[in-house]
Amino acid sequence: MIENVKKHYDSLSKIYDDLWFYSSDFVSFMTDHIYQKLELKPTDKILDLGAGTGIYSKDILKKIKLQQSISCVDLSNEMLKSLKNHPSIEAFHSDAISFCRSKNDEFDKVFSKEMFHHLNISERDILYKALFQAVKKDGIVGILQLTPTIEYPLFQDALDYFEQNQIHYKDIEKGLVDTGFSDVKTLFISYPLEIEKGKYLNMIANRYMSLLSNYSDEELFLGTEQVKEKYKNEPTLKFEDTFVMVIGRKTK
């Protein structure tokens, strides 16, 4: 599974920001929540797990002057290439488990956006423990994922696949609690999106969501035709992008 995930993101690396950077307002909205809920301070050592091209880390650096570089970790070296020469970011080509296992009481704050669903149950359990090891006392971890159901303008089979395979935030809560994190809580974050239909159809064609990598070219074409038909009278697609953010603190 890890190799398939790496292959998917390697192939998207050159167009990833175009596909996922809905708008500067969206990115700022998300990083505002990370900034506030993780109680970021200039002295914090921050870890961005599954950082991709560093969209959110780069925006965090616009909001706060950190005394130390942000550590951006990703399985895809291709995704990290644009960060290699960033003055305030250290890019690490590694899987999340191996990286966290190599650290001990190093990070004050950790956030991960839409990475945990790529791991199976046993891998997640290992990562929770590795995170607990990597975080300093009083450190905070924030895990962001899409909600268990979504209202994206996708074809029905893709929506069904998502619901059958998406990690539930209750499982993340339990994983953090069982590992030893305290004050575990879940917040819901929702942002109204408006995307021109042609652009969104192109995003589907480029498999902008990893779940779309499970479909062949022919299946994806047929699915896209279903979306075209369903929204044939709508030039702009409007929907809510809703995330959960599960937060835990290491108090011992």
Secondary structure, 3 states (H helix, E strand, C coil): CHHHHHHHHHHHCCCHHHHHCCCHHHHHHHHHHHHHHCCCCCCCCEEEECCCCCHHHHHHHHHCCCCCCEEEEECCHHHHHHHCCCCCEEEEECCHHHHHHCCCCCEEEEEEECCHHHCCHHHHHHHHHHHHHHEEEEEEEEEEEECCCCCCCCCHHHHHHHHHHCCCHHHHHHHHHHHCCEEEEEEEEEEEEEEEHHHHHHHHHCCCCHHHHHCCHHHHHHHHHHHHHHCCCCCEEEEEEEEEEEEEECCC
